[in-house]
Amino acid sequence: MDGGMISAGAPLPVAGLLPETPMRIAIVTDAWLPQTNGVVSTLIALKRELELVGHDVLMVTPEQFTTIPCPTYHEIRLALVPGFEVERILTRAKPDSIHIVTEGPLGIAARRFCRRHGLPFTTSFHTKFPDYIEARFGIPPSWTYELLRRFHAPAASVMVATESIRQELAAHGFTQLSRWTRGVDLSQFRPLATKPATDWPRPIFTYVGRVAVEKNLPAFLDLDLPGTKLIVGDGPARETLERRYPHIRFVGRQVGEDLANFYAMSDVFVFPSRTDTFGLVMLEALASGVPIAALPVPGPIDLIEDSGVGALDWDLKRAALACLDIDPDACRARALEFSWATSAQQFLSNLHRLG
């Protein structure tokens, strides 16, 4: 495997406990339904896989609390003063292991609970908030990285999705870093025997994901490409971008078979983001037989570099056009190397028992 990724058959590292040990796992996250993003998709798949092999999973999510809208992301709800309730839930649940997913109000409350009671816990790094905050507010990333380093410093293990993100965080002083790869639903996302008929000119260059400033979408939308550009997803920047780019096809948030069909009808998946830690949508595209054009940054580097299933180039137009010559079967074969079962096993291997 390239880029340090772990294949479905690769041995898994053993950390604080054995993957086959049945236990009750508390997973605390500020990111949860109805949000649609890679973190939520990962957690849904993780919960399913853990329960399939006999573990009891307790999700501590904003659904259980009074919430307020997140500034600049009103569709995201943040728990309001959750400390007492988080302590009550975790005390009554008596979990064997506690994992903190996010650095939001629930994550902070769970971290405080564990520190107060001397309990080991693990965390994971899903979102490059320093880059997001710089894009929105101009705050230097080094300031935010220092705050995040302090948040994660007491964790017994800090799980990251790729080797390049591990190296990046290590350079910022993060320690106890371990790998937790990702998977893809190969039954939902799959190639079609023939591309569906459409009135849209081909080739179809597609982006799937949140429509937000940190996704760097103008880098794709400004490209002079033949055919059609398609944006699948919603977010705070959608209305502005639709006005700015009236010739682009915006189809909004899609789920289930509708989402799978938009992937399968595409000729190239364009991923302009500079800030994602992995990019699950890239795996979904590959599973659909669609090559990926992206910038040579963490996430795309780990998934695509030297694999022959995409093109990485600071010239995103050149990368997109190069993808037109890539074999869809090779893309599907690359996706077959990833499974949610393997992802869940690796997550388990990184956990630590309480006490």
Backbone torsions as a table, in degrees:
resi	resn	phi	psi	omega
1	MET	NA	144.7	178.8
2	ASP	-90.5	163.3	172.2
3	GLY	62.9	17.0	177.8
4	GLY	78.6	8.0	-179.6
5	MET	-71.3	155.7	-176.4
6	ILE	-108.2	126.3	-178.7
7	SER	-81.9	170.2	-176.6
8	ALA	-60.8	-28.6	-176.9
9	GLY	-98.8	2.2	-175.7
10	ALA	-73.4	145.9	176.1
11	PRO	-65.5	149.2	-177.2
12	LEU	-105.2	142.6	177.5
13	PRO	-69.9	146.1	178.0
14	VAL	-107.1	125.3	-179.7
15	ALA	-113.5	-109.2	-170.9
16	GLY	-76.4	-19.3	-179.4
17	LEU	-159.7	166.6	-179.5
18	LEU	-83.6	138.5	-178.2
19	PRO	-57.0	-30.9	-173.7
20	GLU	-83.1	-3.5	-178.4
21	THR	-72.1	115.7	178.5
22	PRO	-66.7	136.3	-178.7
23	MET	-161.2	171.4	175.8
24	ARG	-101.4	122.7	-174.8
25	ILE	-114.9	122.6	174.0
26	ALA	-95.0	124.5	178.6
27	ILE	-116.6	117.2	-175.7
28	VAL	-105.8	123.3	-175.9
29	THR	-146.2	136.8	172.0
30	ASP	-84.6	-13.9	179.1
31	ALA	-100.5	117.1	-178.6
32	TRP	-161.7	172.1	179.1
33	LEU	-53.6	144.8	8.8
34	PRO	-87.5	14.0	175.4
35	GLN	-58.6	146.5	175.6
36	THR	-121.1	103.4	178.4
37	ASN	-160.5	176.6	-176.1
38	GLY	-65.3	-33.1	179.4
39	VAL	-64.7	-47.3	-179.0
40	VAL	-64.6	-44.1	178.7
41	SER	-60.1	-40.8	178.7
42	THR	-63.3	-43.6	-177.6
43	LEU	-68.6	-37.9	177.3
44	ILE	-62.0	-46.0	179.4
45	ALA	-65.7	-40.6	179.6
46	LEU	-61.2	-48.1	-179.9
47	LYS	-58.3	-45.1	-179.9
48	ARG	-60.4	-47.3	-176.4
49	GLU	-68.4	-38.3	179.2
50	LEU	-65.2	-40.9	-179.8
51	GLU	-70.6	-30.8	178.3
52	LEU	-62.9	-29.5	-179.2
53	VAL	-102.5	16.7	167.8
54	GLY	99.2	4.2	179.2
55	HIS	-86.4	151.5	177.5
56	ASP	-99.6	118.6	-174.5
57	VAL	-111.0	122.2	174.9
58	LEU	-104.4	115.2	176.6
59	MET	-93.4	124.7	173.3
60	VAL	-106.1	107.9	-169.9
61	THR	-133.2	169.4	179.5
62	PRO	-60.1	-20.3	178.8
63	GLU	-56.3	-26.6	-174.1
64	GLN	-91.5	6.5	-172.0
65	PHE	-135.4	161.2	166.0
66	THR	-69.3	132.6	-174.8
67	THR	-126.5	161.7	172.4
68	ILE	-128.3	155.3	178.7
69	PRO	-69.2	142.5	176.9
70	CYS	-72.2	131.4	176.7
71	PRO	-55.1	133.4	-178.7
72	THR	70.8	-8.9	176.1
73	TYR	-134.7	71.6	-170.2
74	HIS	-64.8	-21.8	178.8
75	GLU	-75.4	-14.0	176.1
76	ILE	-92.2	127.6	-178.4
77	ARG	-103.6	133.7	179.9
78	LEU	-111.6	134.9	179.6
79	ALA	-63.8	136.8	-177.3
80	LEU	-98.1	115.4	178.4
81	VAL	47.0	65.0	-171.9
82	PRO	-89.2	0.9	-169.6
83	GLY	-54.1	-50.9	-176.8
84	PHE	-63.0	-44.2	-177.5
85	GLU	-69.3	-37.5	176.2
86	VAL	-61.5	-42.8	178.1
87	GLU	-62.6	-42.0	-180.0
88	ARG	-63.3	-45.5	-178.3
89	ILE	-62.4	-48.3	-176.0
90	LEU	-70.3	-34.9	178.5
91	THR	-66.0	-44.4	-178.8
92	ARG	-70.9	-32.9	-175.6
93	ALA	-73.6	-29.6	-177.3
94	LYS	49.0	57.8	-178.8
95	PRO	-70.6	157.4	174.1
96	ASP	-82.8	-22.4	-178.1
97	SER	-153.3	145.7	179.1
98	ILE	-123.6	127.8	176.1
99	HIS	-121.9	130.4	-179.1
100	ILE	-107.1	120.5	-172.7
101	VAL	-87.7	-40.2	-168.4
102	THR	-127.3	161.8	-178.2
103	GLU	-98.6	23.1	-179.7
104	GLY	-88.3	-165.3	-176.9
105	PRO	-56.0	-42.3	179.7
106	LEU	-69.2	-41.4	177.7
107	GLY	-62.1	-41.8	178.8
108	ILE	-63.9	-42.9	-179.6
109	ALA	-64.3	-41.9	179.3
110	ALA	-67.6	-40.5	176.8
111	ARG	-60.1	-44.5	179.7
112	ARG	-62.3	-41.3	178.2
113	PHE	-59.9	-48.3	-178.5
114	CYS	-64.3	-41.9	-179.4
115	ARG	-65.8	-40.5	-178.3
116	ARG	-63.1	-37.2	-175.1
117	HIS	-100.5	7.1	177.4
118	GLY	66.2	35.0	-176.3
119	LEU	-99.8	134.3	173.7
120	PRO	-69.2	147.6	177.3
121	PHE	-149.1	161.5	175.0
122	THR	-117.0	159.3	176.6
123	THR	-132.1	172.7	173.0
124	SER	-140.5	152.5	-178.2
125	PHE	-110.8	108.6	-174.4
126	HIS	-109.6	-27.8	-167.9
127	THR	-132.9	130.7	178.7
128	LYS	-83.7	71.2	-178.9
129	PHE	-56.0	-35.8	178.7
130	PRO	-55.9	-39.1	179.8
131	ASP	-74.2	-37.9	176.9
132	TYR	-61.2	-46.7	-176.4
133	ILE	-67.7	-36.5	175.6
134	GLU	-62.7	-43.4	-179.0
135	ALA	-63.4	-34.9	-175.6
136	ARG	-90.2	-38.6	-170.2
137	PHE	-125.1	-5.0	177.9
138	GLY	76.7	12.7	179.3
139	ILE	-76.3	131.6	-178.6
140	PRO	-56.6	133.0	-179.4
141	PRO	-57.3	-31.9	-177.6
142	SER	-60.3	-34.0	178.9
143	TRP	-65.3	-47.0	-177.1
144	THR	-69.9	-38.1	178.1
145	TYR	-60.7	-35.6	179.2
146	GLU	-66.2	-40.2	176.6
147	LEU	-63.8	-43.1	179.7
148	LEU	-67.3	-37.5	177.9
149	ARG	-60.0	-42.3	179.6
150	ARG	-66.1	-37.5	178.5
151	PHE	-61.1	-45.8	-173.8
152	HIS	-85.7	-14.6	-173.0
153	ALA	-54.7	-39.7	-178.6
154	PRO	-76.7	-7.9	-175.7
155	ALA	-67.1	142.0	176.0
156	ALA	-68.0	-27.6	177.2
157	SER	-153.5	136.2	175.0
158	VAL	-112.3	110.9	-173.4
159	MET	-87.8	133.6	178.6
160	VAL	-129.4	153.5	-171.3
161	ALA	-82.0	-28.2	-173.0
162	THR	-139.0	162.3	178.6
163	GLU	-66.5	-38.0	-178.1
164	SER	-66.9	-36.1	175.6
165	ILE	-68.6	-37.5	176.7
166	ARG	-59.1	-45.7	-179.7
167	GLN	-65.0	-39.5	-179.5
168	GLU	-64.5	-45.0	179.8
169	LEU	-68.4	-37.8	177.3
170	ALA	-59.7	-37.8	178.5
171	ALA	-66.0	-23.8	177.3
172	HIS	-92.6	8.5	174.9
173	GLY	92.6	7.7	176.5
174	PHE	-72.4	144.9	179.2
175	THR	-128.0	177.1	179.4
176	GLN	56.1	37.4	-177.0
177	LEU	-82.6	136.2	178.6
178	SER	-139.1	160.9	-174.3
179	ARG	-93.2	136.6	172.4
180	TRP	-138.5	99.4	-175.0
181	THR	-77.0	-176.5	-177.0
182	ARG	-123.8	172.1	179.3
183	GLY	-135.9	-173.1	-179.6
184	VAL	-149.9	147.0	177.0
185	ASP	-81.6	99.3	-173.8
186	LEU	-74.9	-15.8	177.3
187	SER	-83.6	-33.9	178.5
188	GLN	-78.0	-45.2	-177.2
189	PHE	-100.5	113.7	-173.1
190	ARG	-155.4	154.7	176.8
191	PRO	-71.1	152.2	170.8
192	LEU	-94.5	153.8	-178.7
193	ALA	-57.6	-39.3	175.1
194	THR	-138.4	149.0	177.1
195	LYS	-63.2	134.2	-178.9
196	PRO	-64.6	148.1	178.0
197	ALA	-65.8	142.3	178.5
198	THR	-152.7	150.9	175.4
199	ASP	-79.7	-10.1	-179.1
200	TRP	-73.9	135.2	177.6
201	PRO	-61.6	139.6	174.9
202	ARG	-97.3	156.1	3.4
203	PRO	-75.5	156.5	177.9
204	ILE	-103.4	117.4	178.1
205	PHE	-101.8	122.4	-167.7
206	THR	-123.1	141.2	167.0
207	TYR	-119.3	136.0	174.4
208	VAL	-124.1	130.3	177.5
209	GLY	150.1	-170.0	179.4
210	ARG	-68.6	141.4	177.7
211	VAL	-99.3	89.1	-173.9
212	ALA	-144.9	160.6	-172.1
213	VAL	-60.5	-34.9	-175.7
214	GLU	-73.6	-8.9	178.9
215	LYS	-84.1	-3.9	173.0
216	ASN	60.1	36.1	-173.7
217	LEU	-63.8	-35.0	177.5
218	PRO	-56.3	-27.5	177.3
219	ALA	-60.5	-28.3	174.2
220	PHE	-89.1	-47.7	-172.8
221	LEU	-66.8	-25.9	-179.7
222	ASP	-82.5	-7.8	-176.5
223	LEU	-68.7	142.5	173.7
224	ASP	-89.8	91.8	-177.3
225	LEU	-119.8	149.9	174.3
226	PRO	-71.8	165.3	172.5
227	GLY	77.4	-134.7	-170.4
228	THR	-127.7	140.3	170.6
229	LYS	-105.8	130.9	-174.7
230	LEU	-123.5	130.3	176.8
231	ILE	-115.7	117.7	178.8
232	VAL	-111.4	114.2	-179.0
233	GLY	143.7	174.6	-178.1
234	ASP	-137.8	168.3	178.9
235	GLY	161.0	177.4	-172.4
236	PRO	-65.3	-19.3	-178.6
237	ALA	-96.4	-1.0	-172.6
238	ARG	-62.3	-49.3	-176.3
239	GLU	-59.6	-43.5	179.5
240	THR	-63.5	-44.5	-177.9
241	LEU	-69.5	-35.3	177.3
242	GLU	-62.9	-38.9	177.6
243	ARG	-69.0	-39.0	-176.1
244	ARG	-73.6	-31.0	-176.8
245	TYR	-125.4	72.8	-175.6
246	PRO	-66.7	-17.4	-178.8
247	HIS	-87.4	-4.0	-179.4
248	ILE	-89.3	143.9	178.1
249	ARG	-86.4	107.7	173.7
250	PHE	-103.5	120.6	-177.4
251	VAL	-114.2	2.7	175.9
252	GLY	76.5	-171.7	-178.7
253	ARG	-70.3	134.2	178.7
254	GLN	-128.8	149.6	179.6
255	VAL	-136.9	167.7	172.8
256	GLY	57.9	-139.0	-177.3
257	GLU	-65.2	-32.0	178.0
258	ASP	-61.7	-44.6	177.7
259	LEU	-63.3	-47.2	-179.2
260	ALA	-58.1	-38.1	-179.2
261	ASN	-69.2	-34.8	177.0
262	PHE	-65.9	-39.9	174.1
263	TYR	-60.4	-51.6	-171.7
264	ALA	-64.7	-27.8	-179.6
265	MET	-80.2	-9.9	-174.9
266	SER	-82.4	154.7	176.7
267	ASP	-99.8	-34.0	179.7
268	VAL	-142.9	138.4	173.0
269	PHE	-100.6	123.4	-178.2
270	VAL	-107.3	124.6	-175.5
271	PHE	-122.6	92.9	-173.9
272	PRO	-85.6	-3.8	-173.9
273	SER	-62.1	142.8	173.8
274	ARG	-106.7	-3.5	-165.9
275	THR	-121.7	-1.1	-178.9
276	ASP	-76.1	146.1	177.9
277	THR	-85.2	-18.9	176.0
278	PHE	-147.0	-65.8	-176.6
279	GLY	93.9	72.1	-179.8
280	LEU	-56.6	-30.8	-179.1
281	VAL	-60.4	-27.8	177.6
282	MET	-67.1	-41.2	176.3
283	LEU	-63.6	-39.7	178.7
284	GLU	-63.3	-38.5	177.2
285	ALA	-64.7	-46.8	179.6
286	LEU	-60.5	-41.9	178.4
287	ALA	-61.5	-26.1	178.7
288	SER	-87.5	3.1	178.9
289	GLY	80.7	25.1	-175.1
290	VAL	-113.8	122.8	179.8
291	PRO	-71.4	161.5	-172.3
292	ILE	-117.7	130.2	170.3
293	ALA	-106.9	126.8	-175.6
294	ALA	-153.0	169.9	173.7
295	LEU	-81.3	153.4	-180.0
296	PRO	-79.9	74.3	-177.7
297	VAL	-130.1	165.5	177.6
298	PRO	-51.6	143.2	-172.9
299	GLY	101.8	-79.9	175.5
300	PRO	-58.5	-38.7	179.5
301	ILE	-58.5	-46.3	-175.4
302	ASP	-68.1	-34.8	-174.9
303	LEU	-87.3	-33.4	-167.3
304	ILE	-109.8	-36.7	-168.8
305	GLU	-51.6	126.5	177.4
306	ASP	66.4	7.2	-178.3
307	SER	-89.4	-18.4	-179.2
308	GLY	79.7	10.8	-177.3
309	VAL	-109.6	13.2	178.8
310	GLY	-174.1	-175.8	179.1
311	ALA	-135.1	130.2	177.1
312	LEU	-110.5	126.0	-177.0
313	ASP	-161.5	139.7	173.8
314	TRP	-66.4	-20.6	170.9
315	ASP	-90.2	94.8	-172.6
316	LEU	-66.8	-29.5	175.9
317	LYS	-63.6	-45.6	179.4
318	ARG	-61.0	-40.8	178.5
319	ALA	-63.6	-43.9	-177.9
320	ALA	-63.1	-43.2	-179.8
321	LEU	-68.9	-35.3	179.0
322	ALA	-63.7	-30.0	-177.9
323	CYS	-68.8	-18.7	-179.2
324	LEU	-64.4	-18.7	-178.6
325	ASP	-99.0	6.3	-175.5
326	ILE	-89.8	138.7	-177.7
327	ASP	-72.2	121.8	177.6
328	PRO	-57.7	-32.4	180.0
329	ASP	-63.8	-34.5	177.7
330	ALA	-66.8	-36.1	178.3
331	CYS	-64.0	-46.5	179.0
332	ARG	-62.6	-40.5	-179.8
333	ALA	-62.5	-38.1	177.6
334	ARG	-63.5	-43.5	-179.6
335	ALA	-63.5	-30.9	-179.4
336	LEU	-64.4	-14.9	179.3
337	GLU	-77.4	-7.4	-175.8
338	PHE	-117.2	137.5	175.7
339	SER	-143.0	150.9	176.8
340	TRP	-70.3	-26.9	177.1
341	ALA	-63.7	-44.6	177.1
342	THR	-63.9	-41.6	178.0
343	SER	-58.2	-45.1	-179.2
344	ALA	-66.1	-39.2	178.1
345	GLN	-62.5	-40.4	-179.8
346	GLN	-68.9	-39.3	174.4
347	PHE	-56.6	-47.3	-180.0
348	LEU	-59.6	-41.0	-176.9
349	SER	-65.2	-19.7	-178.8
350	ASN	-93.4	-11.5	-177.2
351	LEU	-71.9	162.6	176.1
352	HIS	-130.9	136.5	178.2
353	ARG	-72.2	146.9	172.6
354	LEU	-71.7	144.6	178.5
355	GLY	75.5	NA	NA
